């Protein structure tokens, strides 16, 4: 209960918060790893790793909760890995898929 009417906060669900954090962290890892592999490894196909990273990041955003900002960063990392990997592979005439 709050002293000011109308400022009650919604109850938090700690399981959803933990799941959102793990999904966002996994998406950040996959996005960064995809960007690293896209730059330094010749036999790497960027779409195979960045599409699941984007799916994890968007799932984390949809869940929201306490880690909404981390989920937004995860979307940025996965998009950076996708675009960066594709740009490198297009300029170097490597296979994308």
Phi and psi in degrees as GROMACS dihedral restraints (atoms count N, CA, C in turn):
[ dihedral_restraints ]
;  ai    aj    ak    al  type     phi  dphi    fc
    3     4     5     6     1  -115.6    20    10
    4     5     6     7     1   154.2    20    10
    6     7     8     9     1   -74.5    20    10
    7     8     9    10     1   -25.8    20    10
    9    10    11    12     1  -101.4    20    10
   10    11    12    13     1   123.1    20    10
   12    13    14    15     1   -65.4    20    10
   13    14    15    16     1   139.7    20    10
   15    16    17    18     1    87.4    20    10
   16    17    18    19     1     6.0    20    10
   18    19    20    21     1  -110.4    20    10
   19    20    21    22     1    21.0    20    10
   21    22    23    24     1   -69.4    20    10
   22    23    24    25     1   140.2    20    10
   24    25    26    27     1   -95.3    20    10
   25    26    27    28     1   152.6    20    10
   27    28    29    30     1   -71.4    20    10
   28    29    30    31     1   146.8    20    10
   30    31    32    33     1   -67.0    20    10
   31    32    33    34     1   143.6    20    10
   33    34    35    36     1   -92.0    20    10
   34    35    36    37     1   148.8    20    10
   36    37    38    39     1  -113.3    20    10
   37    38    39    40     1   106.2    20    10
   39    40    41    42     1   -64.8    20    10
   40    41    42    43     1   -28.7    20    10
   42    43    44    45     1   -67.1    20    10
   43    44    45    46     1   -40.1    20    10
   45    46    47    48     1   -68.0    20    10
   46    47    48    49     1   -38.6    20    10
   48    49    50    51     1   -62.3    20    10
   49    50    51    52     1   -43.3    20    10
   51    52    53    54     1   -65.1    20    10
   52    53    54    55     1   -44.1    20    10
   54    55    56    57     1   -62.6    20    10
   55    56    57    58     1   -41.4    20    10
   57    58    59    60     1   -62.0    20    10
   58    59    60    61     1   -43.1    20    10
   60    61    62    63     1   -63.1    20    10
   61    62    63    64     1   -43.7    20    10
   63    64    65    66     1   -66.4    20    10
   64    65    66    67     1   -42.2    20    10
   66    67    68    69     1   -63.0    20    10
   67    68    69    70     1   -43.2    20    10
   69    70    71    72     1   -65.8    20    10
   70    71    72    73     1   -42.1    20    10
   72    73    74    75     1   -64.3    20    10
   73    74    75    76     1   -40.6    20    10
   75    76    77    78     1   -64.7    20    10
   76    77    78    79     1   -39.5    20    10
   78    79    80    81     1   -67.2    20    10
   79    80    81    82     1   -38.8    20    10
   81    82    83    84     1   -63.8    20    10
   82    83    84    85     1   -42.9    20    10
   84    85    86    87     1   -63.0    20    10
   85    86    87    88     1   -47.9    20    10
   87    88    89    90     1   -64.6    20    10
   88    89    90    91     1   -39.5    20    10
   90    91    92    93     1   -65.4    20    10
   91    92    93    94     1   -44.6    20    10
   93    94    95    96     1   -66.6    20    10
   94    95    96    97     1   -40.2    20    10
   96    97    98    99     1   -65.9    20    10
   97    98    99   100     1   -39.0    20    10
   99   100   101   102     1   -64.8    20    10
  100   101   102   103     1   -40.5    20    10
  102   103   104   105     1   -65.1    20    10
  103   104   105   106     1   -42.4    20    10
  105   106   107   108     1   -61.5    20    10
  106   107   108   109     1   -47.5    20    10
  108   109   110   111     1   -66.1    20    10
  109   110   111   112     1   -36.4    20    10
  111   112   113   114     1   -63.8    20    10
  112   113   114   115     1   -30.7    20    10
  114   115   116   117     1   -85.8    20    10
  115   116   117   118     1   -40.5    20    10
  117   118   119   120     1  -105.8    20    10
  118   119   120   121     1   -13.9    20    10
  120   121   122   123     1  -112.3    20    10
  121   122   123   124     1   134.6    20    10
  123   124   125   126     1   -84.1    20    10
  124   125   126   127     1   -30.8    20    10
  126   127   128   129     1   -98.1    20    10
  127   128   129   130     1    30.2    20    10
  129   130   131   132     1  -101.4    20    10
  130   131   132   133     1   140.7    20    10
  132   133   134   135     1  -112.9    20    10
  133   134   135   136     1   110.7    20    10
  135   136   137   138     1   -67.6    20    10
  136   137   138   139     1   -29.7    20    10
  138   139   140   141     1   -68.6    20    10
  139   140   141   142     1   -30.1    20    10
  141   142   143   144     1   -65.4    20    10
  142   143   144   145     1   -27.1    20    10
  144   145   146   147     1  -104.2    20    10
  145   146   147   148     1   -29.6    20    10
  147   148   149   150     1   -81.0    20    10
  148   149   150   151     1   -27.7    20    10
  150   151   152   153     1   -66.2    20    10
  151   152   153   154     1   -45.5    20    10
  153   154   155   156     1   -63.2    20    10
  154   155   156   157     1   -32.9    20    10
  156   157   158   159     1   -63.8    20    10
  157   158   159   160     1   -41.4    20    10
  159   160   161   162     1   -67.2    20    10
  160   161   162   163     1   -37.2    20    10
  162   163   164   165     1   -64.2    20    10
  163   164   165   166     1   -42.6    20    10
  165   166   167   168     1   -63.7    20    10
  166   167   168   169     1   -42.5    20    10
  168   169   170   171     1   -65.1    20    10
  169   170   171   172     1   -42.3    20    10
  171   172   173   174     1   -69.2    20    10
  172   173   174   175     1   -32.6    20    10
  174   175   176   177     1   -66.1    20    10
  175   176   177   178     1   -39.2    20    10
  177   178   179   180     1   -65.2    20    10
  178   179   180   181     1   -38.8    20    10
  180   181   182   183     1   -65.7    20    10
  181   182   183   184     1   -40.0    20    10
  183   184   185   186     1   -65.1    20    10
  184   185   186   187     1   -35.2    20    10
  186   187   188   189     1   -72.0    20    10
  187   188   189   190     1   -33.7    20    10
  189   190   191   192     1    65.2    20    10
  190   191   192   193     1  -135.4    20    10
  192   193   194   195     1    87.0    20    10
  193   194   195   196     1  -154.3    20    10
  195   196   197   198     1   -69.4    20    10
  196   197   198   199     1   -26.6    20    10
  198   199   200   201     1  -102.8    20    10
  199   200   201   202     1    37.4    20    10
  201   202   203   204     1   -65.9    20    10
  202   203   204   205     1   -37.1    20    10
  204   205   206   207     1   -68.5    20    10
  205   206   207   208     1   -39.0    20    10
  207   208   209   210     1   -63.8    20    10
  208   209   210   211     1   -37.6    20    10
  210   211   212   213     1   -65.8    20    10
  211   212   213   214     1   -37.5    20    10
  213   214   215   216     1   -66.1    20    10
  214   215   216   217     1   -38.4    20    10
  216   217   218   219     1   -64.5    20    10
  217   218   219   220     1   -37.2    20    10
  219   220   221   222     1   -63.9    20    10
  220   221   222   223     1   -38.4    20    10
  222   223   224   225     1   -63.0    20    10
  223   224   225   226     1   -41.3    20    10
  225   226   227   228     1   -63.9    20    10
  226   227   228   229     1   -43.6    20    10
  228   229   230   231     1   -65.1    20    10
  229   230   231   232     1   -42.0    20    10
  231   232   233   234     1   -68.9    20    10
  232   233   234   235     1   -36.7    20    10
  234   235   236   237     1   -67.8    20    10
  235   236   237   238     1   -38.3    20    10
  237   238   239   240     1   -64.8    20    10
  238   239   240   241     1   -41.8    20    10
  240   241   242   243     1   -64.4    20    10
  241   242   243   244     1   -40.2    20    10
  243   244   245   246     1   -65.1    20    10
  244   245   246   247     1   -53.2    20    10
  246   247   248   249     1   -67.2    20    10
  247   248   249   250     1   -43.8    20    10
  249   250   251   252     1   -63.6    20    10
  250   251   252   253     1   -44.1    20    10
  252   253   254   255     1   -63.7    20    10
  253   254   255   256     1   -41.6    20    10
  255   256   257   258     1   -68.3    20    10
  256   257   258   259     1   -40.2    20    10
  258   259   260   261     1   -62.6    20    10
  259   260   261   262     1   -45.0    20    10
  261   262   263   264     1   -62.6    20    10
  262   263   264   265     1   -43.3    20    10
  264   265   266   267     1   -71.3    20    10
  265   266   267   268     1   -32.5    20    10
  267   268   269   270     1   -69.8    20    10
  268   269   270   271     1   -43.1    20    10
  270   271   272   273     1   -67.8    20    10
  271   272   273   274     1   -30.8    20    10
  273   274   275   276     1   -96.6    20    10
  274   275   276   277     1     7.5    20    10
  276   277   278   279     1    54.6    20    10
  277   278   279   280     1    44.7    20    10
  279   280   281   282     1   -99.4    20    10
  280   281   282   283     1   159.4    20    10
  282   283   284   285     1   -69.8    20    10
  283   284   285   286     1   144.1    20    10
  285   286   287   288     1   -95.1    20    10
  286   287   288   289     1   -44.1    20    10
